Amino acid sequence: MSDPTEFSPPPPTSTVLPPGWLEVTAMDMDAQGVARKPDGKVVFIDGALPTELVSANTHRKKNNWEQASLTEVHRQSSQRVQPGCPHFGLHAGACGGCKMQHLHVAAQVAVKQRVLEDNLWHLGKVKAETILRPIEGPAWGYRYRARLSVRYVPKKDKVLVGFHERKSRYIADMETCKILPPHVDAMLMPLRALIGSMAARDTCPQIELACGDTVTALVLRHLEPLSPEDKDKLRAFAAVHGVQWWLQPKGPETVHLLDEGGEPLAYGLPDFGITMPFKPTDFTQVNPHINRVLVTRALRLLDARKDERVIDWFCGLGNFTLPIATQAREVLGIEGSEALVARSRENYQSNQAQRQDGSALAATSFVARNLFEMTPEMLIADGASDKWLVDPPREGAFALSKALADIHQARIGAEDAPPLPAGHEGWQPPRRIVYVSCNPATLARDAGLLVHQAGYRCVAAGVVNMFPHTAHVESMAVFERG
């Protein structure tokens, strides 16, 4: 829910409206239309779009804001479109997976760009010198990673497989999902029939989807051991639909193939000649079409050279690290998970072995470290580097940015700055930082530190439409010294 103390919609253009009508002047980060009542109170309206005149039913009231649902559109936005999925909407039982299907996809991108710029300014007091062109891709069939809830409903004598209903813990009765790849969308009803036919239908709460370039993996979470008959049903389904079953009896560490063998999961980054094997529960980008463009643009902006050392913070499986290693002299990948660091090393070795003569990857090492507890001492111990690539989770990279800022503040003799750690004399901060973000609020917070306390300029920023039809905002920003 947006907070009106942080979000102030533009004033309405109409001076007199019929009683109960509202003019929508903006859209918030939850994809709700934003209007003001005649007394100035902010109203967040599910289903309403900017420029529309609407009526709405209020269902939650606070002192300075209300939440409402659209009941009628009196003047329609030129950007309103027919949703592409029958399960999208405000009706009872509607799927909660998407929030913006009623808005033209180009307008969705514009809204996300405004969210990024507003966050940078209001939270970080930062304005990018250049706005990057948005990265866009297919609007449908893009979601190669998904966690589908499963539930057998005795009263309906049916199995539900899909996402949750809007603002509900119940699973939507989905027969189709247009953001999933077409071959997975076509599997939803057969999956319901499969689970319904199994003895374990009451104890299988989740199916996790992971698509590689050529393999589709389904991870079945099961709370009780599966019978031989149920396993045979999974095998028969796999043979018909061309999928690879993995089983998860307990935590993520217990995930294993139903039957050993078969082609491994992997995705390619063809611009760099890189192939990335991964396990179905590893973190990989949901949208591979966008990921390929994202990596290419990030590396173009980073502009790593053959005489430069680069650090990739929050490196994961090496999604950016390995492409950087095709361009730089030396690369260090740092990640919080020991398991992912081990996987990164394996991916580096397998790609190095496949390189042709003259195209070997740069010397690359990986270390595991809690990046939410970074200090100036740790930063200096990692050695100087010419450039950084930073790709944190939603929590952002505050400790990393703060450590960089503390060193800069100490060097310029700022009051109350912490003392410089031993060995700082030969250490220099990176000249350029490319920051890839999945949360504009934490990017803005960290940008404020980098610009106002660490000696950087925000030279460019722009959005990445990784999740069309959702309110999720991915973005990228570039910082340079001085």
N, C-alpha and C positions, 0 to 999 in steps of 0.2 A: 504494500500500500504506500503510495506516495504521501509525503508529508508536506502540506501546504506552506509550512514555514520555510521549506527549501525550494518548493516548486510554485512559482507564481505565473499563472497563465496570462496571456495578453488580454487586454480589456476587450469586451464585446464591441462589435461594430454597429450593431443595431441599438437604437436608443429606447424604443418602445416595442415590447413583445406582448402577445396575448398572455393572460394569466396561466402560469404553469409551464410555459415554454422556456427553453434554455438555448443559448447560443454556445456551441462547442468551439473553443478557440485553440485547443491544443490536445496533445495525446501524451500520457505519462509513460513511465517505464514499465507499467503493467499493461500497456495497450488499452487503457481506459480513456475515453474522451473526458476532457476537463472543461468545466463551465463555472460561471459564477451566478449565484442568485442575486436578485436586486439588492439584497442587504450586504452583498460582498462575500457571502459564504461560498467556499469552494465545493463543487460537486463533482465526484468521479463517477462516470457513467459507463458501465459495461456495454459494449456494442456500438457506441457513438463515435463519430469521426469528426475531426476538425472541419470547420465551416458549416456544419449541419445545424439546423434548428430542430430541436427534439422535445419530446415529453419523456419523462422518466419516473420510475417508481422507486422512491427512497426506501432502503431496507436497513440502513445503519446510520445513526446520527452521532456526531461528536460536537464539541463546542464550536470548532472552527472549520469543520468539513463534514460532508455527507457522502455516503456511497449509495449508488442507485443503479438500476438496470433500465435499459432502453425499452420504451413501450411504443413509441411512434416517431417516425421521421417526417417532419413537415417540410424541410428543405434538405435535399440529399446532396452529399459531397460528390463531386465529379470523379473522385478516386474510389468510390464504393463499387465493389465488384461482387459477382455471385461467387460464394465460396465453392472451392473445388471438391469438398468432401461433404457427404450427407450427414456426417456425425458432428460437424462444426455448428456452433450457434449458441443461443441462450436458452434453448428448450431443455426440459427435464431430460436427464440422461445424456446430454451432449458431452462429447469427449473434451477433456481439458488439455490435450497435448498441444494444440495450436490456439493462438489468441488473435491473429491478424489476418485470417483468410478473407475477411470482408474488405480488406484494403489492398489496392493495387500494389504489386510487389515493388514497383519503383518508388511508390510513396512510402512503403515500409522502410526502404533503405534511407530515404530522406529523413524519416522520423528518427531512425537510429543514429544517423549522422548528427542530428540536432541534440539527441541525448548525450552523445559523446562530447560535443562542444560545450553544452551546458554544464556537464559534470566537470570538465577540465577548468572552466572558468569559475563556477560557483564553489567547487570543493577544493581546487588547487590554485586558483587565481593564475591560471596558465592559458595562454592563447597561442595555438600553433601558428607558425609563420606561413605554412602552406597546408592546405587541405588536400589530402591524397584522394584520388579517384576511388570510389568504393569498389571492393572486390565482390563480384557477383557470379553466380553460377545457376545451375538448374533449380527451378522453384519447386519441383515435384520429384519424388523418387530419389531424394538425396540422402536419406537417413540410413547409413550403413551400420550404425550402432544404435541399439535400443534395448531397453529393459521392459519386457512385456509382463504384466501381472497376469496370473492365471487363477481362476476360481470356479469350482463346480457349485452351481446354485441349485439345491434340491427342489425348491419350490417351482423353478422353471424347468427343471430337469435338463439343464444345458450347461456347458462350460463356456466361460467368458475368457477371452485372450485379448489383451490390449492395454491401453492407457486408462488412467483414472478419469472419472467424470469431473466436470468443472467443480472445483471447490468441494470435493467429496472424497471419501475413502473408498467408495464403491468403484468397481471396474465398469467402464462403458461397454455397452453391448455393441461392439464394433464388428461389422462384417467386411469392412474395407478400410485401408489407411493409405492415402495418396502420397504421404511424404516418405513412406517406406519404398524400397526398390520394388518395381512391378512384380518380380518373381516372389518376393516375400509377401507383398500385399495379397497375391493370389493364394498364398499358403494359409492365411488367417483362418478361413473356415475349415479347411482340412486339419489344421492344428487343433481346432476346437473338437472336431470329430475324433481325432486321435486320442487326445487326453480323456475325452468322455468314454472311450472304449477301454481305457486302462483300469486295472484294479487299483492303481495308485492315484486315481483322479482327485481324491480328497487331500493328498499330501504332496502335491506338486504346485507350489505357489508362484513360480516365476520361470520364464524362459528369456534368456539373454541372447540377443542377436549380435553377431559380429561377421560382417562381410569383408573378405579380402577381394583382391582383383579377380580371382578365379574360384575361391572357396567361400561357401556360406556355412558358418558354424552356428549351431543352436546349443546353448548351455541350459540343461534342464536341472533346476533346483528341486531336489526331492528330499522330504523329511524322513522317509522310511526307505529301507532297501527295496529295490525294484525286483519284481519276480522275473524269472526267465521268460515268461510269456510277454510281459510288458516290454522287456528289452527287445524281443523279437518284433514287436509292433513298431518300436522305434526304428529298427533296422529296415523294416518293410517301407516305412514312411521315407527314410533316407534314400532308399533305392528309387522310389517314385519321384521324389522332389529334388534329388541331387544335393542333399545337405549332409553335413557332418555333425553327428551328435556328440556332445560332451556332457558329462554328468557332474553334478555338484551336490554331494551328500551333506556337506557341512559348510565350513568357511571357504573363502576364495582359494585358499591353499590346497583344497581337496579336489579342485576341478581336474578332470581327466577324460581322455577319449573313451567313448563307449567301446570302440574297437581300435586297436593300434594300427598304424599305417595310414595310408592316404596322403594326399598332397597337403603340405603345410599352409597355414594362413599367412598371407603376406600382401603388402601393397607396394607399388612402385612409385618412385620419384624420377620419371624418365628424363627430366631436364638435367639430372646429375648422374644418371646411370646407377642409381641406388635402388636396391630392393630391401624392404623392411619386413622381415618375419615377425610375427607377434602371436601371443596367446589370446584366446577370446576374451579373457577378463583383464588384459592389459589396457591401459589408457591409450587410445588412439583417437584421432579426430573423427567426429561423427560424419563429416561430409568430405569424402576423398577428393571430389572435384575441386572444391575450394581449397583443400589442404595443399594440393599441388601448386596452385596459383599463389597461395599464401607463402609457401616456402620460397618459391622463385622470387616473389617481390621482396620478402624479408632479406634474402641474400643480396639482391640488387641494391637495396638500401644500405645494407651493412658494408658492402663493397670490400670484402676481405681480400687481401693481397698475399702474394707468395712470400713476402718477407714479414708477415704479421702473425702475432699470437692472438687467438680469440678464445674467450670463455663463453660457454653456453650454459646459462643458469637455468635450473629446473629442466634438465635435458631429456628426462623421460627415456624413451627407447632410442633416442638419437635422431628424432625426426628432423631437427635442424643441424645437429652436430655433424652427422655424416655428410650432408651436402656442403657444410662449411669446410670440411676436411678435403673437399675437391678443389678448394680455392686458397686456403691459408697455409702458412708454414707450420703452425702447431695449434692444436685445439685441446681445450680442457672442458669436459662435460661434467657438471655437478648436479646431483639429484638426491632427494631425500630418501628414496627407497633402495635398499641393498639389492632387492630382487630386480628392479629396473636397471640398476647399474650393471649387474651381471648380464642382463639381456642386452644392454647397450654394447658391452664388450664383445659379446657373441656376434651381434649384428655388424660391428666394425670389422671383426676378423673375417666373417663370411664375405662381406663386400670387398675387403682388401684382397682376398684370395681370388675374386672374380675380375679384378681390374686388369686391363690390358697393360702391356709394357709401356712405360712413359706416363701412365695415368694413375699411379699409386696414390692412395689417400695420404694426407699429411699425418705426421706423428700425432696420435690422439690418445688421451688417457681419460679415465672416468673415475670419479670418487663419490662416495655417499656421504652426505652431510645434512644436518638439519638446517635448512635455509631460513627457517623462521627464528633462528637464534644466532644469526650472523653478527659478528663484532668487527671493529676495525682491525684487531689483531688477526682474526681469521682471514679477513680480506687480504691483508698484506702477505700473510703466509702463503696464499695461493699464487702470489707472484703478479707482476705487472702484465697487463695485456693491452693490445692496441684498441680492441673493440669488444663489446659485449652483445650477446643475444640473450634476452630475458623473456621467458615464457612461463609465468607462474600460474598456479590455480586461482580460483576466485578470490582467495585471501590476499592476493597481490604479493609484492616483494618489498614490504615495508622495512624489515630488518636489514636487507641488502642495501636499499636506498639510504637508510639512516646511517649505516656504517660508512658509506661513501660520503655522505654529508658531514659526518663527524670529523673525518679526516680533513676535508676541505676547510671546515670551520676552524679547526686547530691550526692549520697552516696559514690562514689569514689572520690569526691572532684574535678570533672572536671571543668576546667575554663569555665565561662559563663553558667554553669548549673543552671537551675531555682531552687529557694529554695524549700526545701521539705515541703509539706503541713502538717498541724497539724494532729496528730494521726498516723503518719507514723511509729512510733517506733516499734509497734507490727506487722506491715504488712510485709509479705515476698512475693516475686514473685513466680509464679508457677515453680515447678521443671521441668515440661515437658509441651510442647505445641504441639498439633496436629493441623495443619493448612490445611484445605481443600479449594482448590482454583479453580475458573473457569476462571482465567486470569493469565497466567504465568508472565506477566509483573508486575502486582501489587503484586503478591506473591514475586517476586524477589526484588522489592523495599522494601517491608516489611521485607523480610529476611535479607536484608542489615542492616536495623535498629536493628533487634533482635540480629544479630551476632556481628556487629561492635560497637553497642552502648548500648545494653541491657544485655550483658554478656552471650549470648547463643551460642551453637554450632548447626549447622544443621547436625543432625546425619543420616538423611535419607530423600530421596525424590523420587518420581516416578509418572508416569502418570496414568490416569484413562480414558479409551476410552469410555466415556459416549456417544459420538456422532460419531459413525463410518461413514466414507465417507465424513465427514465435516472437516474443518480445526480447529474446536473448540478444545482447549486443556484444559482438567480438570486435576488437579494434587493434590498431597498430600505431605506435608513435616512435619518432626518431628524435634523439637528443644528441647535441654536440657541445663540446667544451667551448666556453667563451662567448 
